[in-house]
Amino acid sequence: MDRVAVFVDVQNVYYTVKQIYGCHFDYRAFWDQVTAGREVVRAFAYAIDRKDQKQIQFQQILESIGFEVKLKPFIQRSDGSTKGDWDVGITLDMIEFADEVDVAVLVSGDGDFDLAVRKLRDAHGVEVEVYGARKLTAATLIQAANRFVPIEQHLLL
């Protein structure tokens, strides 16, 4: 039985799925698919903490599915722009758990992860599966992965 770690870039999947399909990602269907026949070592969902009741309920749903939710504060700059991404945190966790898993599953289309995916695959011998909205997933990330799984109908609400 393969040991798996799951890393979900919540903001990325939310905005890409919403932009392409006009709906939401089905975390439960995804969980059932990626954990079937596998031992889950860790499963993280990385989100931004806006202290919003709807977000809190969503985070509780993620926890009930099996995810450990990691939060970063929502930052609004004086110029009106916002900041809140988990790229470095996700990368560090992926590398930290590389020696404990056979498979790493990343849900993101962000090309910044291609170097981390290559490192997991080449230096640690970890098989990497990337789930993303095909039209908005970086080609370099798709190429770096052992397997790319497009987010399509069966993974949508």
C-alpha positions as CSV (number, residue, x, y, z in Angstrom):
1,M,0.0,0.0,0.0
2,D,1.4,3.3,-1.1
3,R,2.0,6.0,1.6
4,V,0.6,9.4,0.4
5,A,0.8,13.0,1.4
6,V,-1.7,15.5,0.1
7,F,-1.0,19.3,-0.4
8,V,-3.9,21.5,-1.5
9,D,-3.4,25.1,-2.5
10,V,-7.0,26.1,-1.6
11,Q,-6.8,29.6,-3.0
12,N,-5.4,28.4,-6.3
13,V,-8.0,25.6,-6.8
14,Y,-10.9,27.9,-5.7
15,Y,-10.1,30.7,-8.2
16,T,-9.1,28.4,-11.2
17,V,-12.1,26.1,-10.9
18,K,-14.4,29.1,-10.4
19,Q,-12.9,30.9,-13.4
20,I,-13.1,27.9,-15.8
21,Y,-16.2,26.1,-14.6
22,G,-18.1,28.7,-12.6
23,C,-18.5,26.2,-9.7
24,H,-16.5,24.7,-6.8
25,F,-14.0,21.9,-6.3
26,D,-15.4,18.7,-4.7
27,Y,-13.0,18.0,-1.9
28,R,-14.8,14.9,-0.8
29,A,-14.7,13.3,-4.3
30,F,-11.1,14.3,-4.5
31,W,-10.3,12.8,-1.1
32,D,-12.0,9.5,-2.1
33,Q,-10.0,9.4,-5.3
34,V,-6.5,10.1,-4.0
35,T,-6.8,8.1,-0.8
36,A,-8.3,4.9,-2.3
37,G,-6.0,2.0,-1.5
38,R,-3.4,4.3,0.1
39,E,-2.2,5.1,3.6
40,V,-2.6,8.8,4.2
41,V,0.5,10.1,6.0
42,R,-0.6,13.7,6.1
43,A,-3.1,15.8,4.2
44,F,-2.9,19.6,4.3
45,A,-5.2,22.3,3.0
46,Y,-3.5,25.7,2.9
47,A,-5.9,28.6,3.2
48,I,-6.1,32.3,4.0
49,D,-7.7,33.3,7.3
50,R,-10.2,36.0,6.7
51,K,-12.1,35.5,10.0
52,D,-15.2,35.0,8.0
53,Q,-18.0,32.7,9.2
54,K,-18.5,31.1,5.8
55,Q,-14.7,30.4,5.6
56,I,-14.7,28.9,9.1
57,Q,-17.5,26.5,8.1
58,F,-15.6,25.6,5.0
59,Q,-12.4,24.9,7.0
60,Q,-14.4,22.7,9.4
61,I,-15.7,20.7,6.4
62,L,-12.1,20.2,5.2
63,E,-11.2,19.0,8.7
64,S,-14.1,16.6,8.8
65,I,-13.0,15.1,5.5
66,G,-9.5,14.5,6.8
67,F,-7.4,17.6,6.0
68,E,-5.3,19.4,8.4
69,V,-6.1,23.1,7.6
70,K,-3.2,25.5,7.8
71,L,-4.1,29.2,7.9
72,K,-2.2,32.4,7.0
73,P,-3.6,35.8,7.9
74,F,-5.3,37.8,5.1
75,I,-3.2,40.9,4.5
76,Q,-4.6,44.0,2.8
77,R,-1.9,46.6,2.0
78,S,-2.5,50.3,2.2
79,D,-2.6,50.5,-1.6
80,G,-5.6,48.1,-1.6
81,S,-3.7,45.1,-2.9
82,T,-3.8,41.9,-1.0
83,K,-1.3,39.3,0.0
84,G,-1.8,35.7,1.1
85,D,-0.1,32.8,-0.6
86,W,1.3,29.6,0.7
87,D,3.9,28.7,-2.0
88,V,6.9,28.6,0.4
89,G,5.0,26.8,3.2
90,I,3.6,24.2,0.8
91,T,7.1,23.6,-0.7
92,L,8.7,23.2,2.7
93,D,6.0,20.7,3.8
94,M,6.5,18.7,0.6
95,I,10.2,18.5,1.2
96,E,9.8,17.7,4.9
97,F,7.5,14.7,4.2
98,A,9.4,13.4,1.1
99,D,11.2,10.6,3.0
100,E,7.9,9.4,4.6
101,V,5.8,8.9,1.5
102,D,5.8,7.1,-1.8
103,V,3.4,9.5,-3.5
104,A,2.8,13.3,-3.1
105,V,-0.4,14.8,-4.4
106,L,-0.3,18.5,-5.1
107,V,-3.5,20.4,-6.0
108,S,-2.4,23.6,-7.7
109,G,-1.8,24.9,-11.2
110,D,1.0,27.3,-10.0
111,G,4.1,26.9,-12.0
112,D,6.2,28.0,-9.0
113,F,5.9,24.5,-7.7
114,D,7.6,22.8,-10.7
115,L,11.0,23.0,-9.0
116,A,9.7,21.4,-5.8
117,V,8.0,18.7,-7.8
118,R,11.2,17.9,-9.7
119,K,13.1,17.8,-6.4
120,L,10.6,15.3,-4.9
121,R,10.7,13.2,-8.0
122,D,14.4,13.2,-8.8
123,A,16.1,13.6,-5.4
124,H,13.7,11.7,-3.2
125,G,12.2,9.2,-5.6
126,V,8.6,10.3,-4.7
127,E,5.9,9.9,-7.4
128,V,4.2,13.2,-7.8
129,E,0.6,13.6,-8.9
130,V,-0.6,17.1,-9.8
131,Y,-4.3,18.0,-9.9
132,G,-5.2,21.2,-11.6
133,A,-7.6,23.0,-14.0
134,R,-5.9,22.2,-17.3
135,K,-6.4,25.6,-18.9
136,L,-4.8,27.4,-15.9
137,T,-2.1,24.9,-14.9
138,A,1.4,25.8,-15.9
139,A,2.9,23.6,-18.6
140,T,6.1,23.4,-16.6
141,L,4.2,21.9,-13.6
142,I,2.4,19.4,-15.8
143,Q,5.8,18.3,-17.3
144,A,7.5,18.1,-13.9
145,A,4.8,15.7,-12.5
146,N,4.8,12.0,-12.9
147,R,1.1,12.2,-13.5
148,F,-1.2,15.2,-14.2
149,V,-4.9,14.8,-13.4
150,P,-7.2,17.5,-14.8
151,I,-9.9,18.7,-12.5
152,E,-13.0,17.9,-14.5
153,Q,-16.7,17.0,-14.0
154,H,-16.3,14.2,-11.4
155,L,-14.3,16.6,-9.2
156,L,-16.7,19.5,-9.4
157,L,-19.7,20.5,-7.3
